[in-house]
Amino acid sequence: MASYARDWDRFNAAGVQLAAISVDPVANNRAMIDKLILPFPLLSDPDGRVIKEWGVWNDGDGGVAKPSIFAVARDGSIRWSYIGTDFADRPRDEELIESLRGLG
């Protein structure tokens, strides 16, 4: 998330709006927003309801989400997705920005 915050201007230039969802409680997410100075919302899903509905719940790690990115178009359709295998498996920022460009 920190790298996404650093590349915030590039996301804006590409017409991308970001939001993150975590199983952590609101207080933990507020601390993370403050620590990383995130310019986008970090939403709490402590019961994993949304995370389970989107198919990225990982029981094997004690109930956490797989690192995932979904590009949702203005019409609500999922236009691009990336689901990692572990906490460090994420696309490079450049790959993400290029994949999202023009999906509006």
Summary of the structure (lengths in Angstrom):
residues: 104
radius of gyration: 13.7
end to end distance: 21.5
largest distance: 37.8
contacts: 242
relative contact order: 0.18
helix: 37%
strand: 20%
